[in-house]
Amino acid sequence: MAKVTESMSNRFRNSPDTHLLHVATLGRIVGLKGDMKLNLHTDFPEQFVKNATFITDKGVEIKILSYSPERELVRLAGFETPESAKTMTNTRLFTTPEATRERCALGKEEFFWFDFIGLEVREGEIRLGTVQEIERIGPLDYLLVTTDPSLVSKGLSATFLIPYIDRFIERSDIESKRIYVSGGLDLLEAS
């Protein structure tokens, strides 16, 4: 089965621009050189390299001076003192899908979460709905599906979750913009 790889969590919430992806949040100050804890919201820490740029939740572009993945610490250009870095605490960092594709390598049969948003979910000949979002609950990813209006009119739930595991996902076809599932109608009826 293909793997859906997170590029962000809650991708557009509190974004300064609706096409930006939330990839990290800056945390507390560590040390005397302005290092900050980097709380990742991505499966791709390798994108935090020297000179990489990100957009803050205030719409300001910032540049990475250094990143230590072992310690999860980052230093930003222009914020090299504890006093200046402290002003960035709790700032969310965003990037674009295009920058994510450039910086992050996918394995065979892997997809970014944002590639799945809007895909049609089908079980046999039945159109169950479209993928609204992907939620990570514990170790599993779930497709949050907006139910097709024809099924909602029959009294079924307006949204439902499908675990992204072999038992339910038959195949994902990004080119045709469809995900084929098995047992999805049962999940919808149980919602």
GULO-767448 format. One line per field, with one value per residue (C-alpha): residue in three letters; x, y, z. Coordinates in nm, 4 decimals, always signed. Layout:
residu c(Ala / ...) .
x c(X / ...) .
y c(Y / ...) .
z c(Z / ...) .
//
This chain:
residu c(Met / Ala / Lys / Val / Thr / Glu / Ser / Met / Ser / Asn / Arg / Phe / Arg / Asn / Ser / Pro / Asp / Thr / His / Leu / Leu / His / Val / Ala / Thr / Leu / Gly / Arg / Ile / Val / Gly / Leu / Lys / Gly / Asp / Met / Lys / Leu / Asn / Leu / His / Thr / Asp / Phe / Pro / Glu / Gln / Phe / Val / Lys / Asn / Ala / Thr / Phe / Ile / Thr / Asp / Lys / Gly / Val / Glu / Ile / Lys / Ile / Leu / Ser / Tyr / Ser / Pro / Glu / Arg / Glu / Leu / Val / Arg / Leu / Ala / Gly / Phe / Glu / Thr / Pro / Glu / Ser / Ala / Lys / Thr / Met / Thr / Asn / Thr / Arg / Leu / Phe / Thr / Thr / Pro / Glu / Ala / Thr / Arg / Glu / Arg / Cys / Ala / Leu / Gly / Lys / Glu / Glu / Phe / Phe / Trp / Phe / Asp / Phe / Ile / Gly / Leu / Glu / Val / Arg / Glu / Gly / Glu / Ile / Arg / Leu / Gly / Thr / Val / Gln / Glu / Ile / Glu / Arg / Ile / Gly / Pro / Leu / Asp / Tyr / Leu / Leu / Val / Thr / Thr / Asp / Pro / Ser / Leu / Val / Ser / Lys / Gly / Leu / Ser / Ala / Thr / Phe / Leu / Ile / Pro / Tyr / Ile / Asp / Arg / Phe / Ile / Glu / Arg / Ser / Asp / Ile / Glu / Ser / Lys / Arg / Ile / Tyr / Val / Ser / Gly / Gly / Leu / Asp / Leu / Leu / Glu / Ala / Ser) .
x c(+0.0000 / +0.1111 / +0.2149 / +0.0679 / +0.3494 / +0.2728 / +0.4119 / +0.2196 / -0.0491 / -0.3695 / -0.2267 / -0.3986 / -0.5179 / -0.4000 / -0.2036 / -0.1315 / -0.2101 / -0.4509 / -0.2021 / +0.0724 / +0.1536 / +0.2144 / +0.5437 / +0.6678 / +0.6138 / +0.8969 / +0.9242 / +1.1289 / +1.4755 / +1.7721 / +2.1185 / +2.2760 / +2.2918 / +1.9214 / +1.8653 / +1.4988 / +1.3149 / +1.1584 / +0.8303 / +0.7825 / +0.4487 / +0.6032 / +0.7608 / +1.0440 / +1.2905 / +1.5454 / +1.3792 / +1.5200 / +1.8621 / +2.0870 / +1.9448 / +1.6024 / +1.3266 / +0.9835 / +0.6870 / +0.5671 / +0.2048 / +0.2476 / +0.3438 / +0.7143 / +0.9851 / +1.2567 / +1.5798 / +1.7323 / +2.0915 / +2.1294 / +1.9253 / +2.0227 / +1.7838 / +1.9296 / +1.8462 / +1.5526 / +1.7021 / +1.6949 / +1.8629 / +1.7084 / +1.8812 / +1.8206 / +1.7300 / +2.0702 / +2.0249 / +1.7966 / +1.6088 / +1.5362 / +1.4653 / +1.2169 / +0.9953 / +0.9514 / +0.8271 / +0.5047 / +0.5433 / +0.4171 / +0.6303 / +0.4787 / +0.6034 / +0.4509 / +0.3674 / +0.6211 / +0.9018 / +0.8026 / +0.8327 / +1.1785 / +1.3151 / +1.1550 / +1.2189 / +0.9403 / +0.9943 / +0.8227 / +0.4459 / +0.4575 / +0.2441 / +0.2217 / -0.0909 / -0.1727 / -0.1845 / -0.4860 / -0.6987 / -0.9943 / -0.9508 / -1.2676 / -1.3219 / -1.4904 / -1.6009 / -1.6788 / -1.9248 / -2.0304 / -1.8876 / -1.8526 / -1.7243 / -1.4014 / -1.1023 / -1.1360 / -0.8302 / -0.6007 / -0.5891 / -0.3145 / -0.4612 / -0.1981 / +0.0127 / -0.2518 / -0.3510 / -0.7211 / -0.8871 / -1.1549 / -1.4104 / -1.6864 / -1.9730 / -2.1267 / -2.4524 / -2.6525 / -2.5573 / -2.6148 / -2.9680 / -3.0279 / -2.9579 / -2.5900 / -2.3304 / -2.1929 / -1.8341 / -1.6593 / -1.3112 / -1.1371 / -0.8152 / -0.5357 / -0.4472 / -0.4460 / -0.7773 / -0.9615 / -0.7433 / -0.7232 / -0.5249 / -0.4579 / -0.4424 / -0.3243 / -0.3407 / -0.7094 / -0.7732 / -0.9327 / -0.8848 / -1.0421 / -1.1543 / -1.3114 / -1.5382 / -1.5744 / -1.9526 / -1.9686 / -1.7645 / -1.9938 / -2.3061 / -2.1585 / -2.0733) .
y c(+0.0000 / +0.3555 / +0.5646 / +0.9088 / +1.1167 / +1.4180 / +1.7474 / +1.9312 / +1.8947 / +2.0937 / +2.2377 / +2.5714 / +2.6595 / +3.0032 / +3.0408 / +3.3936 / +3.2574 / +2.9724 / +2.7815 / +2.7675 / +2.4577 / +2.4690 / +2.2825 / +2.3907 / +2.6104 / +2.7880 / +2.7077 / +2.8186 / +2.9738 / +2.7422 / +2.8812 / +3.2206 / +3.2369 / +3.2590 / +2.8890 / +2.7922 / +2.4632 / +2.3665 / +2.1790 / +1.9972 / +1.9495 / +1.7536 / +1.4201 / +1.6071 / +1.7704 / +1.7728 / +2.0837 / +2.2939 / +2.3484 / +2.6542 / +2.9410 / +2.7758 / +3.0339 / +3.0064 / +3.2387 / +3.3188 / +3.3387 / +3.7183 / +3.6888 / +3.7684 / +3.5668 / +3.4252 / +3.2388 / +2.9408 / +2.9951 / +2.6492 / +2.3477 / +2.0600 / +1.7677 / +1.5729 / +1.8518 / +1.9921 / +2.3412 / +2.6116 / +2.9520 / +3.2228 / +3.5061 / +3.8337 / +3.6613 / +3.5552 / +3.6799 / +3.5334 / +3.8655 / +3.8865 / +3.5135 / +3.5320 / +3.7561 / +3.4580 / +3.2119 / +3.0372 / +3.1664 / +2.9204 / +2.8546 / +2.7891 / +2.6859 / +2.6259 / +2.2926 / +2.3775 / +2.4336 / +2.1119 / +1.9177 / +2.0694 / +2.0085 / +1.6756 / +1.3460 / +1.0908 / +0.7191 / +0.4987 / +0.4881 / +0.7797 / +1.0927 / +1.4231 / +1.4892 / +1.7945 / +1.5732 / +1.3948 / +1.6986 / +1.7104 / +1.3574 / +1.1619 / +0.8558 / +0.5625 / +0.2168 / +0.0202 / +0.2331 / +0.4382 / +0.7870 / +0.8193 / +1.1771 / +1.3804 / +1.4013 / +1.7179 / +1.6696 / +1.4056 / +1.3597 / +1.1773 / +1.0046 / +0.8125 / +0.6166 / +0.6092 / +0.8537 / +0.8930 / +1.0455 / +1.2924 / +1.2525 / +1.4986 / +1.2685 / +1.2931 / +1.4968 / +1.2071 / +0.9928 / +1.2734 / +1.3136 / +0.9498 / +1.0379 / +0.9441 / +1.1534 / +1.4644 / +1.3569 / +1.0372 / +0.8945 / +0.6172 / +0.4759 / +0.4849 / +0.1165 / -0.1813 / -0.3125 / -0.0053 / +0.1530 / -0.0470 / +0.2091 / +0.5784 / +0.7338 / +1.0944 / +1.1349 / +1.0393 / +1.2206 / +0.9136 / +0.6883 / +0.3451 / +0.1933 / -0.1210 / -0.1083 / +0.2704 / +0.2535 / +0.0445 / +0.3108 / +0.5839 / +0.3965 / +0.3447 / +0.7167) .
z c(+0.0000 / -0.0646 / +0.2315 / +0.2891 / +0.4301 / +0.6381 / +0.5217 / +0.7832 / +1.0398 / +1.0216 / +0.7071 / +0.6631 / +1.0128 / +1.1206 / +0.7978 / +0.6727 / +0.3236 / +0.2478 / +0.0310 / +0.2962 / +0.5016 / +0.8780 / +0.9325 / +1.2767 / +1.5802 / +1.7591 / +2.1278 / +2.4269 / +2.4179 / +2.4895 / +2.5669 / +2.5088 / +2.1277 / +2.0483 / +1.9868 / +2.0067 / +2.0457 / +1.7112 / +1.7522 / +1.4236 / +1.2505 / +0.9649 / +0.8815 / +0.7051 / +0.9462 / +0.6620 / +0.5184 / +0.8053 / +0.6488 / +0.6598 / +0.4499 / +0.4055 / +0.4340 / +0.5910 / +0.6382 / +0.9913 / +1.0981 / +1.0758 / +0.7084 / +0.7649 / +0.5885 / +0.8157 / +0.7341 / +0.9143 / +1.0327 / +1.1841 / +1.2871 / +1.5160 / +1.4566 / +1.7500 / +1.9935 / +1.7901 / +1.8115 / +1.5469 / +1.5154 / +1.2971 / +1.1103 / +1.2908 / +1.6166 / +1.7525 / +2.1086 / +2.3738 / +2.3942 / +2.0211 / +1.9872 / +2.2752 / +2.0584 / +1.8236 / +2.0890 / +1.9770 / +1.6207 / +1.3603 / +1.0521 / +0.7098 / +0.3682 / +0.0259 / -0.1352 / -0.4073 / -0.1543 / +0.0211 / -0.3046 / -0.3658 / -0.0144 / +0.0763 / -0.1000 / -0.1122 / -0.1396 / -0.3931 / -0.3411 / -0.0945 / -0.1188 / +0.0631 / +0.2653 / +0.0556 / -0.2576 / -0.1080 / -0.0261 / -0.2652 / -0.4014 / -0.4693 / -0.2482 / -0.4247 / -0.3226 / -0.6354 / -0.8318 / -0.5265 / -0.4804 / -0.1020 / -0.1014 / -0.1100 / +0.1212 / +0.3293 / +0.5526 / +0.6966 / +1.0711 / +1.2589 / +1.5621 / +1.7542 / +1.5068 / +1.2298 / +0.9588 / +0.8847 / +0.5804 / +0.6883 / +0.4119 / +0.3277 / +0.2341 / -0.1118 / -0.0931 / -0.2425 / +0.0584 / +0.3092 / +0.1664 / +0.2662 / +0.6293 / +0.6446 / +0.8277 / +0.6551 / +0.7321 / +0.8374 / +0.8902 / +0.6975 / +0.8453 / +0.5891 / +0.6266 / +0.3875 / +0.5180 / +0.3856 / +0.1168 / -0.2060 / -0.4039 / -0.4367 / -0.7825 / -0.7679 / -1.1478 / -1.1688 / -0.8376 / -0.6795 / -0.3810 / -0.4022 / -0.0713 / +0.0673 / +0.3721 / +0.3524 / +0.3163 / +0.6350 / +0.8168 / +0.6853 / +0.7920 / +1.1393 / +1.1758) .
//
